[in-house]
């Protein structure tokens, strides 16, 4: 099982490092519309949650990875946290920062807070107060979400 996870992480790392090559002549014809990409990302995120709860980490990571690659900010946040912790994936701070930054740039409040703390503490990246203040400010600018009434 560990071998599968490490293989999955290696593939994810390679995929994140490679730039996509697109045939611009037929790109608009073959490209899925934005709404279907978001829908598929949400479905993959939900599948990731389902498998995570069922303790099937391999499948959960597969679906979280697909959702994150498609731009799902919560999946990107989860992938970032997993890369920091290194519990179910290979610990990789560079990829953690990359995933957290992608989520934070989409307005993911928890990712913004986490990045502010990471840059302020300077333990997994060099201390950078300017970046810490930047992400803390972004975090503070986000509207507070009201909790759902039960």
C-alpha positions as CSV (number, residue, x, y, z in Angstrom):
1,X,0.0,0.0,0.0
2,X,2.8,2.4,0.8
3,X,4.3,1.7,-2.5
4,X,1.1,2.6,-4.3
5,X,0.9,5.9,-2.3
6,X,4.5,6.8,-3.1
7,X,3.9,5.9,-6.8
8,X,0.8,8.1,-6.7
9,X,2.7,11.0,-5.2
10,X,5.5,10.6,-7.6
11,X,3.0,10.8,-10.5
12,X,1.3,13.8,-9.0
13,X,4.6,15.6,-8.5
14,X,5.6,15.0,-12.1
15,X,2.2,16.2,-13.3
16,X,2.5,19.3,-11.3
17,X,5.9,20.1,-12.6
18,X,5.0,19.6,-16.3
19,X,3.3,22.2,-18.4
20,X,0.4,21.2,-20.5
21,X,0.8,21.4,-24.2
22,X,-2.3,22.4,-26.1
23,X,-3.1,22.3,-29.7
24,X,-4.5,25.8,-30.2
25,X,-6.2,25.1,-33.5
26,X,-8.8,22.8,-31.9
27,X,-8.5,23.8,-28.3
28,X,-11.8,25.7,-28.1
29,X,-13.6,22.8,-29.8
30,X,-12.2,20.1,-27.6
31,X,-12.0,22.0,-24.3
32,X,-14.7,21.2,-21.8
33,X,-16.8,24.1,-20.7
34,X,-15.9,25.7,-17.4
35,X,-19.1,24.6,-15.7
36,X,-18.5,20.9,-16.5
37,X,-14.9,21.1,-15.2
38,X,-16.2,22.6,-11.9
39,X,-18.9,20.0,-11.7
40,X,-16.5,17.1,-12.3
41,X,-14.0,18.6,-9.8
42,X,-16.8,18.8,-7.1
43,X,-17.8,15.2,-7.9
44,X,-14.2,14.1,-7.5
45,X,-13.8,16.0,-4.3
46,X,-16.9,14.3,-2.9
47,X,-15.6,10.9,-3.9
48,X,-12.4,11.7,-2.2
49,X,-14.3,12.5,1.0
50,X,-16.3,9.3,0.7
51,X,-13.2,7.2,0.4
52,X,-11.4,9.1,3.1
53,X,-14.2,8.4,5.5
54,X,-14.1,4.7,4.4
55,X,-10.4,4.8,5.2
56,X,-9.5,3.9,1.6
57,X,-6.6,6.4,1.5
58,X,-5.4,5.3,-2.0
59,X,-8.7,6.1,-3.7
60,X,-9.3,9.2,-1.6
61,X,-5.9,10.6,-2.7
62,X,-6.7,9.7,-6.3
63,X,-9.9,11.7,-6.3
64,X,-8.6,14.6,-4.2
65,X,-5.7,14.8,-6.6
66,X,-8.1,14.9,-9.6
67,X,-10.2,17.6,-7.9
68,X,-7.1,19.6,-7.0
69,X,-5.7,19.5,-10.5
70,X,-9.1,20.7,-11.8
71,X,-8.9,23.7,-9.5
72,X,-11.0,22.7,-6.6
73,X,-9.7,24.9,-3.8
74,X,-10.7,22.7,-0.8
75,X,-9.0,19.7,-2.5
76,X,-5.9,21.8,-3.1
77,X,-6.0,22.8,0.6
78,X,-6.2,19.2,1.7
79,X,-3.4,18.2,-0.6
80,X,-1.3,21.0,0.8
81,X,-1.9,19.9,4.4
82,X,-1.1,16.3,3.5
83,X,2.1,17.3,1.9
84,X,3.1,19.2,5.1
85,X,2.2,16.4,7.4
86,X,3.6,13.6,5.3
87,X,1.2,11.0,6.9
88,X,-0.3,9.5,3.9
89,X,1.9,11.0,1.3
90,X,5.6,11.7,0.9
91,X,6.3,14.9,2.9
92,X,7.1,17.7,0.5
93,X,7.1,21.3,1.6
94,X,7.5,22.7,-1.9
95,X,4.4,21.0,-3.1
96,X,2.6,21.9,0.1
97,X,3.3,25.6,-0.5
98,X,2.3,25.2,-4.1
99,X,-1.1,23.6,-3.3
100,X,-1.8,26.0,-0.5
101,X,-1.0,28.9,-2.7
102,X,-3.3,27.7,-5.4
103,X,-6.1,27.4,-2.9
104,X,-5.4,30.7,-1.2
105,X,-5.3,32.6,-4.5
106,X,-8.9,31.4,-5.1
107,X,-9.9,32.9,-1.8
108,X,-9.7,29.8,0.4
109,X,-9.6,31.4,3.8
110,X,-8.0,28.5,5.7
111,X,-5.2,28.3,3.1
112,X,-4.6,32.0,3.4
113,X,-4.3,31.7,7.2
114,X,-2.1,28.7,7.0
115,X,0.3,30.4,4.5
116,X,0.4,33.5,6.8
117,X,1.4,31.3,9.7
118,X,4.0,29.3,7.6
119,X,5.7,32.4,6.4
120,X,5.6,34.1,9.8
121,X,7.1,31.0,11.6
122,X,9.8,30.3,9.0
123,X,10.0,26.6,9.9
124,X,9.2,25.0,6.5
125,X,10.1,28.0,4.4
126,X,12.5,30.9,5.1
127,X,10.8,33.4,7.3
128,X,9.2,36.1,5.2
129,X,7.2,38.7,7.1
130,X,6.2,40.4,3.9
131,X,4.5,37.2,2.6
132,X,3.1,36.6,6.1
133,X,1.5,40.1,6.1
134,X,0.2,39.6,2.6
135,X,-1.6,36.4,3.3
136,X,-2.8,37.6,6.7
137,X,-4.3,40.7,5.0
138,X,-6.0,38.5,2.3
139,X,-7.4,36.3,5.1
140,X,-8.8,39.3,7.0
141,X,-10.4,40.7,3.8
142,X,-12.4,37.6,3.4
143,X,-16.0,37.9,4.5
144,X,-17.0,35.8,7.6
145,X,-19.2,33.0,6.6
146,X,-22.3,32.5,8.7
147,X,-22.7,29.0,10.1
148,X,-25.7,27.1,8.9
149,X,-28.6,27.1,11.2
150,X,-29.6,23.7,12.4
